[in-house]
Amino acid sequence: MKIRIALTGNPNSGKTTLFNALTGSAQYVGNWPGVTVEKKEGRYRAQKEVTIVDLPGVYSLSPYTLEEVISRDYILEEKPDAIINIVDVTNLERNLYLTTQLLETGIPVVIALNMMDIFNKSGDKISIKALSQRLGCPVLPISALKNDGLDPLMKTALELANQKKKFEAVHKFHPTVETALDKVEKILYHNDNANKDLRWYSIKVFERDDKTLKKLNLPRDIVKDIENIIHNAENLLEDDSESIITGERYELIEDICSAVLQKKQTGLSVSDKIDRVVTNKWLGLPIFIFVMWFMYFISVSTIGTIITDWVNEEFFEVIVTDAATSFLESAGAAPWLLSLLVDGIIGGVGAVLGFVPQIMLLFFFISILEDCGYMARVAFIMDRVFRRFGLSGKSFIPMLIGTGCSVPAIMASRTIEQDRDRKMTIMLTPFIPCSAKIPIFTLMAATFFPRNSLVAPSMYFLGIAMVILAGVLLKRSALFKGDPAPFVMELPPYHLPRPKGVLIHMWEKGKSFIIKAGTVILAGVIIIWFLQSFDWSFQMVETDQSILANIGHAISPLFAPLGFGSWEASVSIFTGFLAKETVVATFGVLFGIAEATEETTGLYPHIAALFTPVAAYAFMAFNLLAAPCFAAIGATKREMGTWKWTFIAIGFQTGLAYLVALVIYQIGSAIFYGTNITGAVIVSALIVGAIVYLLFKAYMENKKAVAQN
């Protein structure tokens, strides 16, 4: 018999960790709220006929956010056989609010009291038996992180699921509220709703829940009768119905916690003491900048570079190439096949895979920061910066996820309630450098700025700066105008990163990069090789007479004002819209193995001939900000809902990228190379002036608004 068990709980309560432990899956786990934005399913490892469903983390079943809608709809419409409610025992009072609502759905509930290992170390005590009696459902202590208590938990959940009994909540509200709820229940029962969970629906109707009322579609006279019942209760209790229910829940929770919890009186926790420094008004931002610089310094400028140089120059260009060439020549392979495999596939894919060590190191450090809890503080720190310009720090959560890949980051924008802020976040999230852009930055930094460790991390901070600037610009338009969304975030306690967890997270993030190199990038380099090897008559020709060269020459005037008007650089921009990795892959095909000599190996000397240092930095900035890869564009379409909004996003991103690259190249060349003051330089200076004015105006307007409030 097939059984479905839903996992639900507050954000960051350990749901996904428990899901992974029960199913053997490796879903992404982050030490901040909002990691799960859609439901995930997996088979229970011990019994494959049992399906475990991981629902998005929610604080309540009131459908204000998309996660709450997903969780509530699944529970009420799909009706799982049982619910495992993961409760963070270290934050019992806050977690039990959702529990009181789940107990009213009529579905069997088992409480998984998570993080008991941390709780026991704190010196606090809890009576699990008393908590179970007060809630009227089984309560089992577990540690999802350490796999403690999971077997008894699942045994209890399966027993309840197999009983197929409707669950009755034991807690009651104020007598006045209960009287009103009884009357509403009777009305619903006699109005063709006898098969529904009347307790749940009567409470939601009493709260005037819009989605519930719309679903029930009650006749107007019935709605009027119910409104009179609610109005009478509000008059007697001198409050609105929603606040009455909320207050009653918190009174119940406070009563339960006082009866079952014994807290040890202590001062500031270790996490609080650390937060006094890392989230300090003056120290928080400099510490964040240092952390990011150090992460890029190790990953991109020092250890990562040493490994990457060996992989590129020794492994791919010598070992793999010599072996492949020797084998193909001895087998009598045709020249075109030799060129395809060596110049195309090995040269192109190898150029991308050569950067895997740096990317893996970067993901290693990011995983440590996420697992220990620091990344949640970064969102809090950036909220301070964002709000100075009238923006919300809530948008920064998807951007943190975007350091791995823009696709899940764009999907994570679902956690933002206001449609205008959600759309704006989708448009701005790709400005944060993902793993696909790192090889571009690394290649340019190693070629033109080998002794400057600030260049690669500067792309990260340029991305944040452009998020702020673009946010200010968009907020000026009628489409996005409005106050920033409120941002309330729970800061999870710090803990030492688990080596196994860090390595799993690093591999999960890096794996997609490697898989992409073997699929999308492989297909891309084969196409690029064909275009750079043949002319329009499909005859093999020199590269500068090929189809690719023709395309490059046609579009290169567009990029000449940005400093990269060579046809090779132009076609790399063009192919980069397929996937950002193909920018480096294109250079790999054009200049890789075939162009290497005994004196100069690798891409560096060929890249150095195409750009000046300022042009290289402008090239990096353009690739950072321009429209993302096809996969991210597809995610944008799904989340935006229409192609109109998708093309608006693409146009805005690419247009801004062009302007920023123009400003960097024109003004940078005038400053560092003493080039003549041209019309392009004047336009660039005017753009900079307009940007400074807009940012200053936004800052002063927000400062004035704060002072008035």
N, C-alpha and C positions, 0 to 999 in steps of 0.2 A: 504494500500500500504506500502510495506516494504521500509524503508529508512536507509541508512548507513551514519553515520557522523564520520569522523576521527578527533581525537585530536592529534595535533602535535605541537612541540615547542622545544626550547632549553632545554638541561638537567637542572633539578632543577628549572624549570619555574612554576611548580605547575600543570603539566598535570595529574599526577596520583591522586592528591588531587581533581582536578575537576572531573576526571573520577569516583572516589568514591562518590562524592557528587551527580553526575547525575544518577548513576546506583544503589547506595545503596550498592556497593561492599565494600570490605575492603582490597584492594590490598595494598601491602607494600609500604610505603612512607618513603623515607630517605632524610635527609637534606644534600645530596651531589649528584653530577652528576652520572648518570649511573645506576640508580636503576632499570629502565625498560629495559630489554634486548631482549624482544620479544613482539609482539603485543598481547593485551588482549582485549576481547570483553565483553560487558555487555548490558543489556536492559535499555533503558531510563525509569526511574521510573514513569514518567507521561504518557508515551505512549509506551507500550510494543512492538509495531511493529517497533520502532526506535532502531537501534543497534548503540551503541557508541563503537568506536575502539580506544584504547589507544596505540599509536605508540611509539617506543623508542625515547628518547630525542636526537635530532641532532642539530648541528650548521649550517648544510647546507645539500643540496641534492646531493652533490658530493660524490659518493660512495667509500669513503676511509675506513670506518669502517663497521662492520657487522650491527650496528644499522642503519647507513645511507642507507645501501643496503635494509634492511627490510622496512624502512619507504618509501624510494623512490619506491621500487617495488610495495608496496601496493597502493600508490597513483597513479602511472602510469598504473599499470596492473589491479587492482581491481576497480579503478575509483569510489571512494565514492561519494555520492550525494552532499556532502558539506564537507568543511574542517573548523574546528575551530582551528585557530592558536593562541595558548596561548603565549602571549608576556609579559615578566616581565617588567613592566613600570619603575622599578628602574634601569634597564639596557637596555633602549630602543634601543640605537644605535646598540649594539651587537645582540639583538633579531631580529631586522628588516632585517638583512642579509638573514635569512631563509625566511622571509615574501616576499621579492622581488622575490625569486625563486618560492615560492608557487603560487604567482599571475600569473606566466607564464605558469602554468600547464593547464589552461583552466577550472579548477574546481572552483566552487563558494567558496570564502574564507570569513570567518568572523573573525575579530580580537577580541580576548578576552584579554583586557588590564588588566592583573592580578596584584595583590598586591597593589591595589589602596589605601587600608587602610594604608599601610606603606608609600606609596608615599605622601599621604596627610599630614601625620605627619612630613615629611621632610621639608615642607615649599615650595617645588617646585610646579610649575603649568604647566598644559598641556592643549592644546586646542584639545579636542577629535574631534570636528567638522572639524577643519583644517586638522588633521591627516587623517580622513576618506576621505576628498576630495583629499589629496595628494596621498593616496594609491589607491583610486578608489574602496574601499570596505567598508562595515559597520565596525565600531569600537565601542565596548561596554565595559564600565568599569566594572570590577568584583573584588571580593575577594573570591577565591575558598575556602580559609581557613574558612571564616565566612559565606559562602553560600550567599554572597551579589551579586545581579545582574544576577543570573543564569537563572531565568525565561525569562527575555528579551533576553538574549543571545540565549537560545534554540529556542525561538519564531522566532528570526531573521534567525537562521541557518535553521530551518525547512521551513520557507518561501522561502529561496533561493533554498533549496533542491527540493521543490515541483515545482519550476518554470522550472527546467530542462534546463536552458539556459547555453550556453557556456560562460565562463567568459573571458573578454578581459583585459589584463594588460594595465594600462594607462601610466606607466613610459617608457621613451625612453632613449636609450644610445646616445653616441656621433654620429653625422651624418655619420662619416666614418664607424662606427660599424653598424649603421642601414642600410646603403647601402649594406654592406657585408651580413648582415643577410637577407635582402630582396632577394638577389641573391641566397643565400643558400636555402631559403624557396621555391623559384620557382623551383630549381633543385629537391628538395625533393618532391614537389607537382607532378611534371611530372615523378617521378620515383616510382609510385605506393605507395605513402605515403600520398595521399590526405585526408585520414580519421584520420591521426594522428594530434596531437597538434603541428602544424608546428612552432609556435613561440618557444615553449619549445625545440623541437628537433633541430631547426636551431641554437639556442644559444649553446646547448650542442655539436653539431657538430663543431661549430666555436671554442669552447674551446678544441676540440680534445678529448672529453670524450670517453675513450676506450670502456666502456660498451654500450654506445649509438651507436657507430660506429659498434660494433660487432652485436648489435641487428638489426640495419638497413641493414647490409650486402650489402652495395652498391657496384656496379661494379667498377672495378679498374679505368676505365677512368673517371667515375663520381667523385670518390675520388680525382683523380688528378685535376679535374676542381675546386672542392671545396678547395683543398689545395692551388691552385693559388689565389683564392679569399681571403683566410685567410692570405696568405703570403703578398699580396698587402696591406691589412689593417695593418698588423704588421709593414711593412716598413714605412707606412705613420704615424703611431702613435709611432713608435720606441719602441715597447715592444712586448712580446709574447702574444698570443690571450687570454690565461687563465688569465694572469695578467691584461690585458686590461679590461676584463669583471669584474674581482674582483674590480679593481680600480674604474670602473664606478659605481658599486653598492655602494661602500662606499662613493663616492661623492654624489650620490643621497640621501643616508641615512643621511649624514652630513647636506645636504641642508634641508631635511625634519625636522630633529631634531632642527636645528637652527630656523626654522619657527614655530614649535609647542610647544617647550619646553622653560620654563623660570626657570633656576636653581638658587636657593638661594646660595649665596656664604658663605660657612662654612669651618671650619677647619676639623680636623680628626673626622670621625664618631666614635661612641662608639665601633663598631666592630673593626675599625682600631686600636683604643687605646688598646683594649683587645689583639688583635693579636700581638702588639708590645711586649707583655709579653709571651703569650702562644706559639707563633711560633718563639720566640727569639732563636738565634743560640745556646746559652748556656743553656737557661732555658727550652726550648721546650721539650727536652727528659726527664729531671728530673720531670717536671710537669706531663707528660704523665705516667711515671712510678708510681708517687704518686697517680694519678687518678685511675689507674688500681688496685694498691694495696688497696686503700680505698674501691673500688667497691667490690673486693673479700673479704676484711676484714669484711664488713657488711654482705655480702650475704652468705659467706661460713664459716667464723670463729666466728661470734658473733650471731647476730639476727637470721640469717638463720639456724645456728646449733641448737639453742634453739628450734625453731619450728620443725625442722626436727627430732630431738631426740624425741620430744613428739609424732609426727606422727608415727615414727617407733616403739618406745618402749611402747607407751600407746595405740594408736589408732589401729595399725595393729596387734601388738603382744598380746595385751590384749583384747581390745573391739571386734575387728573384729574376731580374732581367737577364743576367748571364745564363741562368739555368733554362729559362724559357726560350731564349734566342738559340742556344746550343741545341736544345731538343727539337725546335721547329726546323732549324736549318738541316739537322741530320735526318729529319723526317721528310725533307724535300718540300716543305710548305711553300705555297705561293707567296710572292712578295706582299700582296694585299692582306693575306691572312697574318703574316708576320707583323705587318704594320698595325693591323687591328688589335692583335693580342698584346704586343709590346708597347707601341705608342699610344694606342687607344685605351685598352682595358687596364693594363698595368700602370701606364703613365697617368691615366685619369683617376681611376679608383685608388691607386697607390698614393697619389697626391693627397687624397682625402683621408684615407686610412692612416697615413703617416702622422696625423694630428690626434689620433686616438689617445696616446699617452697623456697629452696635455689636457684633453677633455675629461678623461677619467680622473686625473688628479684634481681638476676643478670640481667635478661632481663629488669627489671624496670629501673635499672641504665643505662644500655646500651641504652634503648629507650630515656632516658633523654639526654644522650650525643649526640645521633643522631639528636634528634629533635631540640636541641639548636644550632647545627652547629659545635660542637667541633670535631666530628669524621672526618669531612672533613679536619680539621687541622692536625689530626693524620696522614693522608695519606701524607700531605705536610711535616710533621716532619720526617716521616720514609723515604721519598724520599731522604732526606739529608744523612741518614744513609746508605740506599741501594746504592746510587751512589758512596759512598766511596769504594765500592767493585765491581763496574762495573755493578750494577743491576738497574732496573727502579722502581721508586715508584708507577708507574701505576699498578703494580701487587698487590699493597697493598689494593686497593679498593675491589676486590673480597674477600680478606682475612678479611677485616672488616665485610663483610656480613657473612663470615664463622663462626663468633661467635655464630650465631643462628643455622645454619645447613650448611653442606658442599655442599649440592646439589645445592641450588640457588647460592652459592658462585662460584662453578665450572661453572655454566651457565653464571655468570657475567663476566667470562674471555673473552666472546665474544667482549667486548669493546676494547680489545687489538689488534692492527692492525697486528703486525708482528707475523707470524705463530709460529716461534720458541719461542718467549716470551710468547705467549698464551699457548702453550703446557707446557712450564716450569711452568707457573702459575697454570695450572690445576694440575700438579704433586705436587706442594708445598703447595697449599691452604689448604689441609686437615691437615697440621701441626698445624694450628691454632685451639685451642680446641673448639669444638662445644658443644651444650647442652648435647649430648649423653655421652660425656667424663667426664663431670663435676661430676656425681655421683661417678665415679672411683676415681677421685682426692679427692673428699670430704670424701669418705669412708677411704682411706688410710691416709689422713691428720688427720682426727678425731681419727683414731686408733693409729697412731705412732707419730704424731706431734700436739697434741691437744692445745699446748700453743704457737705454732709458726705460726703466721699469714702470713708468707712469702711463705710457701710451696705451697699452691694452686695457688696464682698468679705467682709463679715461673714457673709453667707449661706454662702459656701464653708467658712469656718472653723466655723460652726455645724453644717454638715453633717458635718465631720470629728469635731467634739465629740460629735454624736449617734451616729456610728459607734462611737466608743469607749464611750459610755454604753450603747447598745443591745447592743454586744458583751459588755459586762460582765453585763448583765441576762440575755442568752441563755446565757452560759457558766454561769450559776447553775442553769439548768434541766438535767434529766437528758438531754434530747435533744442538747445541745451541750457537755456537760461533758467536759473533757479538756485535756491539755497543748496549748499552741499549736504549730502545725506549724513545723518548722524552716524558716528562710528563708536560703537561700544564693543570692546574686545576683552575676553578673558586671557590673561597672561598665564600660561601653564607654568608649573614649577620647573626649575632647572633640574636636569639629571645628567649623569655621565652617559655619553653616547655608548651604545652597545656595538662592539666591533662587528658582530654578525649583521646587525641591522644596518649599520653604515655601509658595509660592503654590498649588502643586498640592494640598498637604495642606489648606490653608485652604479652597480651593474644594470639595474632596471633602467636607469636614465641613459647610461652609455650604450646599452644593448640596442636601443632604437636607432642610435646613430650608426652603429655597425650594420644593422639590418638594412637601413636605408642605403648605405654604401653598396650593399650587395644586390639591391633591387632597383630603386629609383635612379640612383647615381650610375649604376652599371648601364641601365638603359639609356640614360642621358649621355654618357661618354661614348657609347656606340654611335648614337646619332651625331654627336659633335665630331667624332672621328670621321664619319662618313662625309659630313659637310665640309670638313677641312681637307679631305683627301680627293674629292671629286669636284668637277665643274658642272655646269648646267647640262652638259651633254653626257654626264656620268662617265667621264674619262678621268683616270687618275692624273692629278696635276700637282704642282708645287703649292704649298699652303697659301701663298699670297695671290694665287689665281683661282682659289677654290670658291665654292658656294658660300662658305662661312666668311671668307674675306670680303666677298661682294656684299653680304648682309652687313658686316662690320663697317665697311666704307660708307654704306648708305645711312647708317644711324650715328656714325661717329661725330658728325657736326653738332648733333644735339648735346653731346657730352664735352665738346671742346671747351666751352666756357668754365667747366668744372675741373679742368686740368687733366682729364683722361680721355682725350680725343683720338687716341690710337684705335685702330679697328679691333685689335686684340682685346683691349680693355672694354671696349663697347660691347663686343659679343659676350664677354663674360658677364656683364650686367644683364644682358638680354637672357642668357641661359639661367641666370640666377633666379629668375622668376619661377622656374620649375622647382628648384630647391636651392637654397643658399649654398649648399655644399658644392654645387656644380660650378660656382665661380672659380674655386680653386681647381676643381676637376678640369675646367676648360683650359686654364693655364697649364695643368699637368699634361693634357693632350697636345697643346700647342708647343710647349717648351720643355716637356719632361725628358723622357729617356732619349728620344731621338736627337735632342739638341745638346745633350750633355757631352762634355769633352774631358780629356784627362786633366786640363787645367781648371775647368769650372764644372762643378756638378750641381745638380738641383735646379730649382726654379729661381733662386735669389738673383743671379746676375741678369737673367732675362727680364725679371720683374723690374729690376733697378733701371733698365734701359727704357721702360715705358713711362715711369712716373718721376716727378720730383718728390722730395719728402712731403711738401705741403699738399701736392696732388694726391699722394698716397693716403694722407690723413683724410682728405676730402672724399676719396674713394671709400675708405672705411666708414665714414659718416653716412654716405649715400646708401651703402648696403645695410647699415644699421637701421635706417629709418624708412627705406622704401618698402613698398607693399611686400608682405611675406610670401612664403612658398605656397604652392597650390593647396596643400593640405590645410594650412592655416586659413587660406581664403575660403575653402570649403567649410571650415568650422565657423568662420565669420558669417557665411550665408545661413548656416543652420541656426545660429544664435540671433542674428539680425532678423531673419524671417523673410526678407525680400532681397532680390538682386539689386534693387534701387539703392538700398542702404549699403549693400556690399560694395557697389561701385563708388558710392560716396566715400567709403572708408579707403578703398584702394587709391582713388584720386587724391584724397587729402594726404595720405601717407607718402605717396610718391612725389606729390607737389612740394610738400614740406622738405622731403629729403633733397630735392633738387635745389631749393632755396638755401638750405643749410650748407650743402656742398659748395654752392656758388660763393657764398659768403666766406667760407673757410679758404677756398682757393684764391679768390680775388684779393681779399684783404691780406691773407697770409703771404701771398707772392709779393704784394706791394711792400709789406713790412720786412720780410726776410731777403727778398731778391731785388728790391728797389725797382720793380717794374713800373712802367708809366701809368699815370692815373687815367684810366679809360672809363667809358660809360658803365661797364660792368662793375668796376671798383666803386664808382659813385652809387650805383644801384645797391650794391652790397652794403655800403656804409649807411644808406638810408634805411635798409632793412634792419640793420643792427640798431639804429636809432629808434625805429618804430617798436622793436622788440623791447628795448629798455623802457620806453615810455609805457607800453602796455603792461609790463610786469610791475612797474612802479605804481601805475594807476590802480591795478588790481590789488596790490598790497595795501595802498592807502585806503581804498574803498572798503576792503575787508577789515582793516584796523578801525575805521570809523564805525562800521556796522557792529563790531564787537564792543566798542565803547558805548554805543547807544543801547545795547542789550544789557 
